[in-house]
Every structure is written in C-alpha cells, then in structure tokens.
Amino acid sequence: MSKNEAIRQRDLAVLWHPTTQMKDHEWLSLLPVSSAQGVWLEDMEGKRYIDAISSWWVNLFGHTNRHISQAVSEQASRLEHVLLAGVTHEPVVRLAEKLVNITPAGLERVFFADSGASAVEISLKMSFHYWRNIGEEGRTRFVTLSNSYHGDTLGALSVGDAGLFKQAYEPLLMEPLVAPSPDCFALPREQWDAHASNKLSDLRKIFAQNEGEICAVIIEPLVQCAGGMRMYPPSYLTGLRALCDEYRVHLIADEIAVGFGRTGTMFACEQGGVSPDFMCISKGLTGGYLPMSAVMTSDKVYAAFYDEYTTLRGFLHSHSYTGNALACAAALATLELFEQRDVLADNRLLAQQMLEAISPLRDHEHIGDIRQTGMILAVEMVAQREPMIEYDWKQRRGMKVYEYAMAQGVLLRPIGNVVYFMPPYVVNSEEINLMAKAAMGGIDLATQG
Ligand SMILES: Cc1ncc(COP(=O)(O)O)c(C=O)c1O
C-alpha cells in the first residue's frame, strides 16, 4: 500500500473531518500533507499542490515562513502559554498595542479569543451586555444580512444566514432580523453603488420598525466569503455606519476572513472610511500559524463594563488559551512582514495577474459572473447566462472542479458553483498561471452536460 493510502486509511478509521459528509470519502480522496513551503503543499509521496485558498483563508505569507517559524520557535523556548486572567506578558501587550495602532481609529481595546466563531460570540455578548449596563434592557435583537456567515457555534450560527449549515439546528438558535444583502452578483460595476443604496433603504425600514430593540448589526465587510465570495461596494459600509449612528445600533464588522490586506486595504472597513463599534479578527492574524482571534472595541464600550465587581457589570467570559504567547509571537512576526515591504502594493499587481490569467473565462457560456476584490477572485458557474439560470447545488459541479484541479496539483475548494482564488500573498505569476489553468480546465469539464 502506498504511503498516501496508508495514512488515509488510518485517518478514516478515527477522524471526523470539518464541514464534511464523511461518506464522500468513499469516492473522494483525502490529501495527506506531510510538509509545506510557500504556496506549496507536499503529500507523503512527494507530489506538490498549490494552496490556492490559503488553507481556508488563514495563510498570508506562505507555509513554514522562515520569519514566523523562527519567532514561534524562539517564543516556545521562553514562554509557551500562561492564563491571561490576573496575568500578563510582553508579547500579548505588544500585540494589543500594535492592533490598536493599525485598526481604524476608535478601536482602543482588545479582547483575545481563539477562533473566529468565538470572536463573533464575544462581540454579540459584549454588545448585548453594553446596552444592559447602560439601562437599555429592551435591546435583545441582532440584525444580519442574507447570505452571511459568521461561524458554526450556536450564537455565530444564529446571526448567519447560511441555509445549509443552519437548517438542522434552527430550534436551538436565536432569531435574527435578516436584511437583504447588498451582494452585487452579476451586476456591472457602475450599478453597484445604486444597488447598495437600495439595500440600505431596506435596512433602514428594519431599524425603524424595531427601534430600541436592536443591539447590533453584524456584517462581513465587502465580501461575503462563505456565502460564495459575493461582493458589494464600500459605499454600503459608509451608509451603514451613518444608519447605525442615526438609530443608535452597534456595528459589528466581522473582518475574520477579509482582514489583513485581503481586500486591498489592511482592513476592509477602511475602504468605506468607517470604524465599527466591534471588529472581529482572526485567520490571517497569526499568518495562518496558530488559532487566535480578537474583538476590538472602543473605550466607550469598555467604560460601560468598568465598575465594582458586585454590580456584575464586568464581562465574565473566558477561553483557556486566551492571549496564547505562541500565537502572539506568530501574530507579531506576521505584522512585521507587513512592515518590511509594501505588501498591499505588491498584492495589487498579483490581483491584476489573477484577473488576466482567467480572462478567457469572460466568454465562457457557463460563467455567469467574474468578480474581484483585492486578493479574492471568484468566478461563478451557471447553467445559462441569458437569462441567468443557476445550477442546482445538488449537482455538485464545484466538486468536479475540485477533483480535476487536484489531479493538476492545485488545491481549490469551490463553494457550490463558485470557483475562487484566495492565495497566500507570496504566490508568483507562474503559480497564478498554474492555478488559472487548473481552474479553467476544471470548469470546462464540470460544465459539460
Ligand atoms: C466571516 C467569517 N466569520 C467567522 C468565521 C468563523 O471562523 P472560525 O472557523 O475560526 O470559527 C469565518 C470562517 O470562515 C468567516 O469567514
């Protein structure tokens, strides 16, 4: 038996994989990765694959990046972890200071956690508890956008609108108010702002009808990633901030997938010129090395919790690994890499190359939309372009692209009918061409019949 096959069999005997119908692995091969460097993953037998999706959007500067690896290993020989209640350490303080410096003005406090979903949970609890602490106990509702995704724990799932992920758990979940997404699917760019403005009017109605009852609105700024890389313009963020101020509703920006340069600016909110009341960050925070997340908020919010213990106004929430020193070292090293060169400028060139590489798809009869925001490029397969008919999700055409690309040495992971690139920022033009070739070949195959 081959080395790859041996580890697959051992795996399938004991593991349960994330977001997976395990029966699929009766016909779908697991990829056993034994090492990785830059954008490349290597299996147990030496075959290499480009990680075109940055390992679920976490990796920024390549796998086993020398600078980050060294920082983590040095930290590991000094202090690996210590609880963060009643204790502090230099890496966590330095990281918090840096995050306050690089995030939009007004985000002055950092609460650390360990995953994207836990950051979302914290932001919901903090918002709710803030209103309670200032005597507005009638505020118990959250607003979300249709097609949004904020994680899989019960609170995060509640404020998402990812039907397939959510259906089975509905009886356990909070019920959010759902505003229509400003998603500009298949619209020409020049119509994006008008579309977004219409969707703000819908949101205004929800705010008006539920005045005094809403804690916060939670959004994924500019790109609804898990919802199929659906995109909308910065003007929506600007209008949304104004609306939140008018109705005194918190704005929670979930920058977990789009933060750290993904959309062309360090944080997507910057493009709308807005600062949220809460900003959730994770994924790229540690360059893809270690699980860590944070919720950033204002001194105003912080002050509403600051009181004598017995008032029970404090935020009594914890995760064992909060402020983990190894994760802090990885995050600090990642931020240093942003300081060492103009990553955002270099990414603009890479983004342009990605778009050029897939340009033959513009005329493809089964491509209904090509969209890009910074280092996220998505193409959507459709049954018919004019009038547009979408493929039934049950046909699982994206899986055909996945299988084809894997055979070509490219790890893509289409979301339904959406094939996308979200590579580490160290990808080069040759690798971009390989990614594009694999995606285009896969799309040709998947859209036959
Ligand atoms: C926008 C957004 N929020 C939250 C999450 C959840 O993060 P995690 O998987 O680390 O819990 C994700 C994960 O993909 C995400 O894309």
The ligand as an SDF file (V2000), in Angstrom:
LIG
                    3D

 16 16  0  0  0  0  0  0  0  0999 V2000
  -16.5100   35.9050    8.0590 C   0  0  0  0  0  0  0  0  0  0  0  0
  -16.2570   34.7500    8.9640 C   0  0  0  0  0  0  0  0  0  0  0  0
  -16.6030   34.8420   10.2610 N   0  0  0  0  0  0  0  0  0  0  0  0
  -16.3710   33.8440   11.1130 C   0  0  0  0  0  0  0  0  0  0  0  0
  -15.7880   32.6620   10.7000 C   0  0  0  0  0  0  0  0  0  0  0  0
  -15.5530   31.5510   11.6780 C   0  0  0  0  0  0  0  0  0  0  0  0
  -14.2100   31.4110   11.9770 O   0  0  0  0  0  0  0  0  0  0  0  0
  -13.6700   30.0560   12.6420 P   0  0  0  0  0  0  0  0  0  0  0  0
  -13.8080   28.9940   11.5750 O   0  0  0  0  0  0  0  0  0  0  0  0
  -12.2610   30.3370   13.0070 O   0  0  0  0  0  0  0  0  0  0  0  0
  -14.5380   29.7790   13.8160 O   0  0  0  0  0  0  0  0  0  0  0  0
  -15.4190   32.5200    9.3540 C   0  0  0  0  0  0  0  0  0  0  0  0
  -14.8060   31.2690    8.8730 C   0  0  0  0  0  0  0  0  0  0  0  0
  -14.6810   31.0060    7.7180 O   0  0  0  0  0  0  0  0  0  0  0  0
  -15.6710   33.5840    8.4580 C   0  0  0  0  0  0  0  0  0  0  0  0
  -15.3700   33.5020    7.1560 O   0  0  0  0  0  0  0  0  0  0  0  0
  1  2  1  0
  2  3  1  0
  2 15  2  0
  3  4  2  0
  4  5  1  0
  5  6  1  0
  5 12  2  0
  6  7  1  0
  7  8  1  0
  8  9  2  0
  8 10  1  0
  8 11  1  0
 12 13  1  0
 12 15  1  0
 13 14  2  0
 15 16  1  0
M  END
$$$$
